[in-house]
């Protein structure tokens, strides 16, 4: 997964240890992120997640 930086570029890459695409998507969707997350499996795009606050998970 790639965390999106404040300027819209890739800010940090992290590896999720998941057995399926659905498991990886569920894991990424639960993570707090300040500017969004793009989820990839190598060169295969899986999903994008909008910004989510750690303090207020239901808000952007």
Buried (B, 14 or more C-beta within 10 A) or exposed (E): BBBBEEEEEEBEEEEBEBEEEEEBBEBBEEBEBBBBBBBEEEEEEBBEBEBBEEEEEEEE
